[in-house]
Amino acid sequence: MAAGGKLVRQDDSGIWLYLTLAAKKAGIGKDELMRRAGAGELAYRDDLPGKHWWFREPDIAVLAKAKIEAEWNKAPKPKRPKTEKALAKEIGARLAKAAPSNGGVMASHAERLTLPRDERIPKGQR
C-alpha cells in the first residue's frame, strides 16, 4: 500500500485510479486531467472515501495508449555536430585514459621467439 493511502480502488462499477496515479499513467498533468473531467470527457468520481477525484481505468488506458503512439511516431532529434574543440577534448581524454602499450601480445611473443635457447635448462622447464 502506498504511504498516502490506496491509489487504486475497485467496486461494482469498475476500477478507479486516484488523480496522481491517473495523471502519471496518462502522461498529462493533474490540472489537465481535472479540466477534461469537468468538461465531461472523462468519467470521474469524487465521492469515494478518503480522497477526491478518482478516474475510470479504461479512460486512462486510452489516454496512455494515445501518448505512447504519439511518442512512437515522433521523429528523433537530429544530433548536433561536435565542434573541433569538443572533438579534440574527447580524443585527448581517450588517449589519457588508455594504458600505454609496450607492443601488446604479439610483441612479447616475438621477443620470446628471438631469445636464444639455453641448452642447460631441461626441455620441459624452458
KEDO-130130 format. One record per residue (C-alpha): residue in three letters; x, y, z. Coordinates in steps of 0.25 Angstrom, whole numbers. Layout:
NODE:ala:X:Y:Z $
...
This chain:
NODE:met:0:0:0 $
NODE:ala:5:14:-3 $
NODE:ala:9:23:8 $
NODE:gly:-2:33:5 $
NODE:gly:-13:22:4 $
NODE:lys:-18:14:-7 $
NODE:leu:-17:19:-21 $
NODE:val:-26:8:-28 $
NODE:arg:-40:4:-24 $
NODE:gln:-50:-6:-29 $
NODE:asp:-65:-6:-28 $
NODE:asp:-76:-12:-36 $
NODE:ser:-75:-1:-46 $
NODE:gly:-61:-4:-49 $
NODE:ile:-46:0:-46 $
NODE:trp:-43:14:-41 $
NODE:leu:-30:21:-41 $
NODE:tyr:-26:33:-32 $
NODE:leu:-23:46:-38 $
NODE:thr:-8:45:-37 $
NODE:leu:-7:31:-42 $
NODE:ala:-16:34:-53 $
NODE:ala:-8:46:-57 $
NODE:lys:5:38:-57 $
NODE:lys:-1:27:-66 $
NODE:ala:-8:37:-75 $
NODE:gly:5:45:-77 $
NODE:ile:-3:58:-75 $
NODE:gly:-3:68:-63 $
NODE:lys:-13:67:-52 $
NODE:asp:-19:81:-56 $
NODE:glu:-22:76:-70 $
NODE:leu:-28:63:-65 $
NODE:met:-37:71:-56 $
NODE:arg:-41:80:-67 $
NODE:arg:-44:69:-76 $
NODE:ala:-53:62:-65 $
NODE:gly:-60:75:-63 $
NODE:ala:-63:77:-78 $
NODE:gly:-69:63:-78 $
NODE:glu:-58:56:-86 $
NODE:leu:-54:46:-75 $
NODE:ala:-63:39:-65 $
NODE:tyr:-59:42:-50 $
NODE:arg:-64:41:-36 $
NODE:asp:-61:50:-24 $
NODE:asp:-69:42:-14 $
NODE:leu:-60:31:-11 $
NODE:pro:-56:31:4 $
NODE:gly:-42:37:7 $
NODE:lys:-38:44:-5 $
NODE:his:-45:52:-17 $
NODE:trp:-44:51:-32 $
NODE:trp:-44:37:-36 $
NODE:phe:-44:33:-51 $
NODE:arg:-48:21:-58 $
NODE:glu:-37:12:-62 $
NODE:pro:-41:9:-77 $
NODE:asp:-42:24:-80 $
NODE:ile:-28:26:-74 $
NODE:ala:-23:14:-82 $
NODE:val:-28:20:-95 $
NODE:leu:-20:33:-92 $
NODE:ala:-8:25:-88 $
NODE:lys:-9:18:-102 $
NODE:ala:-10:31:-109 $
NODE:lys:2:37:-102 $
NODE:ile:11:24:-105 $
NODE:glu:7:24:-120 $
NODE:ala:10:39:-121 $
NODE:glu:24:37:-115 $
NODE:trp:26:25:-124 $
NODE:asn:23:33:-137 $
NODE:lys:31:45:-133 $
NODE:ala:44:47:-141 $
NODE:pro:57:47:-133 $
NODE:lys:64:60:-131 $
NODE:pro:76:61:-140 $
NODE:lys:89:61:-133 $
NODE:arg:97:73:-132 $
NODE:pro:111:73:-139 $
NODE:lys:122:74:-130 $
NODE:thr:132:85:-131 $
NODE:glu:147:84:-133 $
NODE:lys:150:88:-119 $
NODE:ala:140:77:-113 $
NODE:leu:146:66:-122 $
NODE:ala:160:70:-118 $
NODE:lys:156:69:-104 $
NODE:glu:149:56:-105 $
NODE:ile:161:50:-113 $
NODE:gly:170:55:-102 $
NODE:ala:162:49:-91 $
NODE:arg:162:35:-98 $
NODE:leu:177:36:-100 $
NODE:ala:180:40:-86 $
NODE:lys:171:29:-81 $
NODE:ala:177:18:-90 $
NODE:ala:188:10:-84 $
NODE:pro:202:12:-90 $
NODE:ser:205:0:-99 $
NODE:asn:218:-7:-100 $
NODE:gly:215:-15:-113 $
NODE:gly:204:-23:-108 $
NODE:val:203:-38:-108 $
NODE:met:210:-41:-121 $
NODE:ala:222:-32:-117 $
NODE:ser:224:-41:-105 $
NODE:his:222:-53:-113 $
NODE:ala:232:-49:-123 $
NODE:glu:242:-46:-112 $
NODE:arg:241:-60:-107 $
NODE:leu:244:-66:-120 $
NODE:thr:256:-57:-123 $
NODE:leu:263:-60:-110 $
NODE:pro:274:-71:-111 $
NODE:arg:270:-84:-104 $
NODE:asp:279:-88:-92 $
NODE:glu:282:-103:-94 $
NODE:arg:286:-105:-80 $
NODE:ile:271:-103:-76 $
NODE:pro:263:-116:-77 $
NODE:lys:253:-117:-88 $
NODE:gly:241:-117:-80 $
NODE:gln:245:-105:-72 $
NODE:arg:248:-96:-83 $
